[in-house]
Amino acid sequence: MRLSVLRKEKGLNMDQLAQAVGVSKSFISLLESGGRQPSREVVQKLAAALSHDEPAALRDELLILAGFAPVNIRAVSAYQDALQTYTQSLLQDPDNFRLYTRVVMALIKAERYEQARERIQEGLQRFQHSVQLQFLLAQLELSKGNYAAAILNQETAIRQFEHQSDTLTLQRADLVFNLGAIYFMQGYHFLGQAARSPEVESAKSQGLKAFETARGYFEEALKASPDDVYMMDEYARLLFNRAYLLQQPVAWELTIQMYRKVLTCSNKHELGPQPLRESAAFLAHAYTQSGALDEAELTLGLMTSFYPDYWLLHYLNACLQVRCFERSGETRLLDQALQALDQALQHDTQGQARSEAEHDPDLAVLRQQRQSAFAKVLKKVRPQS
């Protein structure tokens, strides 16, 4: 079991881990054997006890394994993919402050905090304008998880910008958008607290409030820079995560509208191929979640014809087929879901499909109705890439 491997890598025995988490040794034994399911609070404590560096990535992995949606729902990989695109662009224009801060933000959101701080320190030496320095200080506080200080610094940068007479390549929309990005991440922080807090609903309410504040700043920035595809894509990701938490039709509809704008934007190529491919996949899944199953099928079908080896498309197709079964009751759709899941596992070299499939609520019916076949698909030996 994954928990046993992590414990041994950390050099802990069961007694030591049990003491760190605040549970009994027998409970740890049951968790490792699969005999018990941990609560969200226990998952958070396990991640803190077993992490070698930042616990956020391990927390999300353990949340998936325990059957919970992670706090950063399908988000971190997107920022890792986008990072290369922004870094390459910065090499061509090293003094472009907008690109520079976007590289820093991508590093922060990919949870590569030390690299982000190194970039920030370099930027504090390279850029001299007070607005730029205040912007970077806001990102420095954000990299440390000091959200209130980051917000204060970014608000100060906006006020300084409004009183500067000299011209910057930076625009007010960039500063406003970064303020929204800080609130976006603060929302994740509150939602992480919700798993540990006795006042779960209060913490969740704070998280959603931060998301709504971020949404307001994103919309303000996009009103001033309507063709900025980077801002559009980030806003779409905010809406996607917000919709996953709310599970309301109107929230999914807003998500769909924004992803369609991203994918039809004339300068969408600036994002790079991988973020665009992921955005199209998320659009398809938003269609599935909203009940627009024909649109989801069309989008996934077209994407798969261009990217037949992209595991996420096959995985989302499995989710779609399960949803279609729930609507029609046609059992052949469960067989199609199994085939799609098999394809996802075949093309996924990182193990993401397997870890999600074992507990994903979108595949719950498939696990129940095709228990033996489902287990067989997951156990199948895959060729090494």
MIKOL-515385 format. One record per residue (C-alpha): z, y, x. Coordinates in pm, 1 decimal, always signed. Layout:
REM residues N
z;y;x
Z;Y;X
...
REM end
This chain:
REM residues 385
z;y;x
+0.0;+0.0;+0.0
-73.5;+356.2;+114.9
+292.3;+462.5;+89.0
+403.1;+187.2;+326.9
+139.1;+290.0;+581.8
+242.7;+655.2;+564.6
+610.8;+567.0;+603.9
+545.1;+355.7;+913.2
+317.6;+622.7;+1063.3
+604.9;+867.3;+1024.5
+841.3;+622.8;+1194.9
+1075.3;+587.5;+897.8
+1236.0;+278.8;+749.9
+1292.4;+242.7;+376.1
+1652.6;+361.0;+397.6
+1553.7;+680.0;+580.5
+1273.0;+761.6;+338.3
+1495.5;+690.1;+38.5
+1760.0;+929.5;+175.7
+1500.1;+1203.5;+237.1
+1360.4;+1173.5;-114.3
+1694.4;+1122.4;-289.3
+1627.7;+778.8;-437.2
+1742.5;+422.9;-362.7
+1593.3;+187.8;-106.0
+1505.4;-54.9;-384.3
+1309.4;+220.9;-562.0
+1106.4;+286.5;-245.2
+1038.5;-87.6;-221.0
+913.8;-93.5;-579.4
+690.2;+208.7;-514.6
+534.5;+43.7;-210.9
+471.3;-281.5;-397.3
+326.9;-101.2;-700.6
+613.0;-210.0;-924.3
+708.2;+145.3;-1022.4
+526.3;+475.4;-1078.1
+688.7;+790.0;-930.5
+740.0;+1113.3;-1121.0
+565.2;+1431.1;-1008.8
+895.0;+1548.9;-855.9
+924.8;+1232.8;-646.5
+560.9;+1266.5;-533.4
+633.0;+1619.6;-412.3
+937.3;+1499.4;-217.4
+744.5;+1207.6;-67.7
+471.6;+1443.0;+53.9
+729.8;+1670.9;+217.1
+901.4;+1377.2;+387.1
+587.0;+1200.0;+508.2
+360.3;+1488.1;+607.6
+302.6;+1548.8;+978.3
+184.8;+1909.3;+926.8
+112.9;+2086.1;+598.0
+223.2;+1870.7;+300.4
-32.9;+2012.7;+52.4
-318.9;+1774.6;+134.7
-89.1;+1470.3;+136.9
+69.9;+1588.5;-188.1
-268.6;+1589.8;-360.7
-353.3;+1243.8;-227.1
-22.7;+1103.5;-350.4
-60.7;+1274.3;-687.5
-396.5;+1101.8;-734.3
-254.3;+765.0;-629.4
+35.8;+812.5;-870.8
-197.7;+887.2;-1160.9
-156.3;+1263.7;-1179.8
-426.2;+1527.2;-1142.5
-364.6;+1706.9;-811.4
-270.1;+2073.8;-804.1
-591.4;+2164.0;-619.3
-821.3;+1978.5;-855.4
-1131.4;+1874.5;-658.3
-1119.5;+2204.6;-471.5
-1027.8;+2165.3;-106.8
-1342.4;+1972.7;-9.5
-1555.0;+2252.0;-151.0
-1401.8;+2508.2;+85.9
-1442.4;+2270.9;+379.3
-1810.7;+2236.5;+291.4
-1857.9;+2612.3;+253.8
-1682.8;+2692.8;+579.8
-1973.9;+2578.4;+796.7
-2217.7;+2799.8;+606.9
-2005.8;+3114.2;+649.9
-1933.3;+3037.1;+1015.1
-2302.5;+2997.3;+1094.5
-2381.1;+3327.6;+923.4
-2105.5;+3499.6;+1120.8
-2255.9;+3378.7;+1447.9
-2568.3;+3576.2;+1360.2
-2368.2;+3887.9;+1271.3
-2028.3;+3869.9;+1449.0
-1916.6;+4222.9;+1350.7
-1973.1;+4169.9;+978.7
-1621.8;+4215.6;+840.8
-1708.4;+4076.8;+497.9
-1832.8;+3750.7;+651.7
-1536.0;+3743.3;+885.6
-1281.2;+3758.0;+603.7
-1471.0;+3499.0;+403.3
-1450.6;+3258.1;+696.1
-1075.2;+3322.7;+711.5
-1037.8;+3264.4;+338.5
-1237.0;+2940.2;+357.3
-1006.0;+2819.9;+635.8
-698.9;+2904.5;+428.4
-830.1;+2729.7;+119.6
-929.3;+2426.8;+325.7
-562.8;+2426.4;+438.8
-655.0;+2483.2;+804.5
-383.5;+2744.3;+841.3
-347.0;+2755.9;+1218.3
-719.4;+2815.1;+1264.5
-705.1;+3085.1;+999.9
-421.9;+3262.7;+1183.3
-611.2;+3242.7;+1510.5
-910.0;+3408.2;+1342.1
-687.0;+3674.8;+1191.2
-526.5;+3757.3;+1525.6
-870.7;+3782.0;+1682.0
-981.5;+4007.0;+1396.8
-683.1;+4236.4;+1442.8
-811.0;+4299.0;+1795.4
-1178.6;+4325.9;+1703.7
-1163.0;+4551.9;+1395.2
-994.9;+4891.0;+1411.6
-1023.6;+5056.0;+1070.0
-693.2;+5078.2;+880.9
-843.4;+4921.5;+568.7
-974.2;+4627.4;+769.6
-639.7;+4579.7;+941.0
-451.7;+4588.9;+611.3
-699.0;+4336.9;+464.8
-636.5;+4100.6;+757.2
-259.7;+4142.1;+727.5
-287.3;+4038.8;+362.7
-472.2;+3724.5;+470.5
-209.9;+3657.9;+737.2
+66.9;+3664.1;+476.4
-143.5;+3444.4;+248.3
-184.7;+3186.0;+525.1
+195.3;+3165.5;+542.7
+235.9;+3127.3;+167.7
+393.4;+3472.7;+132.9
+210.1;+3564.4;-186.7
+408.6;+3874.5;-282.4
+360.2;+4024.2;+64.3
-8.8;+3932.5;+62.0
-55.4;+4103.3;-274.6
+129.3;+4413.9;-154.2
-85.0;+4436.5;+161.0
-405.7;+4391.6;-33.2
-307.5;+4655.3;-289.1
-232.2;+4889.4;+2.2
-576.0;+4818.5;+148.7
-736.1;+4912.1;-183.0
-542.1;+5240.0;-200.7
-635.3;+5324.5;+159.1
-998.9;+5249.5;+86.5
-998.5;+5489.4;-206.8
-873.0;+5773.7;+15.7
-1104.3;+5716.6;+312.1
-1387.8;+5961.5;+358.8
-1577.7;+5759.9;+620.9
-1812.6;+5484.0;+519.9
-1732.0;+5115.2;+562.3
-1970.7;+4824.4;+524.1
-1690.8;+4680.5;+311.2
-1703.1;+4767.1;-58.7
-1420.3;+4814.1;-303.7
-1536.2;+4501.1;-487.0
-1462.3;+4295.7;-173.6
-1103.3;+4417.2;-165.4
-1052.5;+4365.1;-537.9
-1202.5;+4018.9;-515.5
-969.5;+3919.9;-232.6
-675.6;+4036.1;-440.9
-797.7;+3801.5;-713.2
-825.9;+3518.9;-459.4
-462.3;+3571.2;-360.7
-353.2;+3545.1;-724.1
-572.8;+3233.7;-754.9
-378.7;+3065.7;-475.5
-48.3;+3193.4;-609.2
-132.4;+3015.6;-934.2
-163.1;+2688.6;-743.4
+173.9;+2760.1;-584.1
+344.6;+2804.7;-919.4
+185.5;+2488.7;-1054.6
+313.6;+2299.9;-751.5
+659.7;+2434.2;-827.3
+627.7;+2311.1;-1184.8
+646.5;+1952.3;-1061.6
+980.5;+2021.2;-890.8
+1137.0;+2269.8;-1128.5
+1367.9;+2175.2;-1417.2
+1193.4;+2454.4;-1608.9
+847.6;+2298.6;-1594.2
+694.6;+2499.0;-1876.7
+816.2;+2827.6;-1729.2
+663.8;+2747.7;-1388.6
+338.2;+2634.3;-1552.2
+330.9;+2956.4;-1752.9
+365.2;+3156.7;-1430.6
+78.4;+2961.1;-1279.2
-151.8;+3021.8;-1570.8
-51.1;+3389.7;-1573.8
-153.4;+3416.0;-1207.4
-485.0;+3249.2;-1293.4
-543.4;+3503.2;-1568.1
-462.8;+3791.0;-1330.4
-706.5;+3644.6;-1076.9
-966.1;+3616.0;-1350.0
-930.7;+3986.6;-1429.1
-980.7;+4090.4;-1067.1
-1274.4;+3853.5;-1023.6
-1441.7;+4000.1;-1330.9
-1381.8;+4355.0;-1203.7
-1534.9;+4266.6;-867.1
-1834.2;+4095.8;-1026.8
-1895.5;+4394.8;-1249.0
-1941.7;+4603.3;-934.0
-2129.5;+4328.9;-742.4
-2300.5;+4118.7;-1010.9
-2537.5;+3948.7;-766.7
-2273.1;+3831.5;-518.2
-2313.0;+3454.5;-544.7
-2002.3;+3391.7;-332.5
-1791.0;+3575.7;-590.2
-1964.9;+3398.1;-877.6
-1902.7;+3057.4;-724.9
-1536.0;+3126.7;-658.8
-1491.8;+3257.7;-1012.5
-1657.3;+2942.6;-1149.6
-1411.7;+2729.7;-951.0
-1120.2;+2927.3;-1092.1
-1249.4;+2871.3;-1444.8
-1303.6;+2499.7;-1376.6
-944.0;+2450.6;-1260.4
-810.5;+2664.6;-1543.2
-1005.4;+2459.2;-1797.8
-875.4;+2133.2;-1652.7
-521.4;+2257.5;-1710.2
-579.2;+2404.6;-2055.6
-817.9;+2136.5;-2187.7
-948.8;+2379.9;-2447.7
-1315.2;+2390.3;-2561.6
-1342.4;+2766.2;-2508.9
-1215.9;+2731.4;-2151.1
-1479.8;+2469.1;-2074.9
-1748.6;+2685.2;-2233.7
-1659.6;+2977.5;-2005.8
-1675.7;+2740.6;-1709.5
-2019.6;+2617.6;-1811.7
-2152.3;+2970.8;-1851.6
-2032.2;+3070.8;-1504.8
-2169.3;+2765.2;-1327.9
-2504.3;+2820.4;-1496.3
-2506.0;+3176.6;-1357.0
-2433.0;+3044.1;-1008.4
-2709.0;+2785.4;-1022.6
-2970.5;+3024.8;-1160.8
-2880.1;+3313.3;-928.1
-3180.1;+3428.0;-722.7
-2980.5;+3427.1;-397.0
-2788.6;+3104.5;-458.4
-2923.0;+2968.5;-128.3
-2667.2;+3190.1;+48.7
-2393.9;+2945.5;-50.6
-2556.1;+2657.5;+136.8
-2679.9;+2323.9;-0.1
-2351.2;+2134.1;-24.2
-2155.0;+2392.5;-228.0
-2453.7;+2426.1;-461.5
-2477.3;+2051.0;-503.3
-2109.2;+2036.9;-585.9
-2140.5;+2325.3;-830.6
-2414.6;+2136.6;-1015.7
-2192.5;+1828.3;-1026.8
-1902.5;+2033.1;-1164.5
-2132.0;+2182.2;-1426.6
-2221.8;+1831.3;-1540.2
-1854.9;+1734.0;-1559.1
-1773.9;+2050.7;-1753.2
-2042.0;+1944.3;-2002.9
-1875.0;+1603.4;-2029.8
-1530.0;+1752.9;-2080.7
-1662.1;+1991.2;-2346.2
-1832.3;+1708.5;-2537.2
-2187.9;+1825.7;-2458.6
-2282.1;+1473.5;-2352.2
-2660.7;+1513.3;-2371.0
-2647.2;+1812.5;-2136.1
-2418.1;+1622.2;-1900.0
-2656.5;+1325.6;-1895.1
-2957.9;+1547.5;-1826.6
-2784.6;+1737.5;-1545.0
-2653.1;+1424.1;-1375.2
-2988.6;+1249.1;-1415.8
-3177.5;+1531.8;-1249.1
-2924.0;+1568.4;-970.5
-2919.2;+1196.0;-898.0
-3297.6;+1189.6;-866.1
-3270.6;+1446.1;-585.0
-2946.6;+1319.7;-430.0
-2930.3;+944.0;-496.8
-2670.1;+892.0;-223.4
-2421.1;+1156.0;-341.5
-2119.2;+954.5;-452.5
-1969.1;+1224.5;-676.5
-2271.0;+1220.3;-908.7
-2233.9;+846.7;-966.5
-1859.6;+882.0;-1016.9
-1904.1;+1157.9;-1275.1
-2169.3;+947.0;-1444.9
-1908.6;+672.6;-1483.7
-1679.1;+928.2;-1651.3
-1966.4;+1034.5;-1876.5
-2046.9;+678.1;-1983.4
-1682.6;+619.5;-2074.0
-1683.0;+935.0;-2285.2
-2004.0;+819.7;-2455.2
-1837.6;+485.6;-2532.9
-1539.2;+662.9;-2684.1
-1777.0;+847.6;-2913.8
-2012.1;+562.6;-3012.6
-1821.7;+241.1;-2946.9
-2126.7;+80.0;-2782.2
-1988.2;-167.5;-2529.8
-2300.7;-156.4;-2311.3
-2189.3;+189.9;-2205.6
-1884.2;+40.9;-2035.4
-2115.7;-186.0;-1837.7
-2314.8;+123.2;-1736.1
-1992.5;+295.5;-1635.5
-1905.4;+1.3;-1411.5
-2248.9;+13.0;-1252.1
-2214.8;+387.3;-1188.2
-1867.7;+339.5;-1038.9
-2004.2;+63.3;-815.0
-2272.0;+305.0;-690.7
-2010.5;+573.9;-626.9
-1800.3;+334.7;-419.5
-2107.6;+221.1;-228.6
-2198.8;+574.4;-121.7
-1848.3;+714.8;-68.8
-1746.2;+676.6;+296.0
-1414.7;+863.4;+263.1
-1245.1;+652.9;-3.6
-1218.5;+937.7;-254.3
-1392.2;+749.0;-534.8
-1163.6;+448.5;-499.7
-840.9;+649.8;-490.7
-939.2;+853.9;-795.9
-1080.2;+563.5;-997.0
-755.1;+368.7;-983.4
-569.5;+633.4;-1186.3
-823.0;+881.8;-1324.3
-748.8;+936.4;-1695.8
-1122.9;+980.1;-1757.3
-1165.2;+611.9;-1663.8
-856.2;+480.9;-1845.2
-1059.2;+311.9;-2119.3
-1278.9;+141.2;-1859.2
-973.3;+5.3;-1677.6
-831.4;-125.2;-2004.8
-1147.0;-265.4;-2163.9
-1301.1;-413.6;-1847.1
-987.0;-492.1;-1650.7
-1119.0;-790.4;-1455.3
-1461.6;-640.2;-1381.9
-1304.8;-307.7;-1286.0
-1074.2;-474.1;-1035.5
-1365.9;-673.4;-894.5
-1572.1;-358.6;-837.4
-1285.3;-189.5;-653.4
-1219.9;-494.6;-435.2
-1583.7;-545.6;-335.6
-1638.1;-526.1;+38.5
-1855.4;-224.3;+122.1
-2095.6;-197.2;+415.8
-1968.6;+25.7;+697.1
-2152.0;+355.2;+737.4
REM end
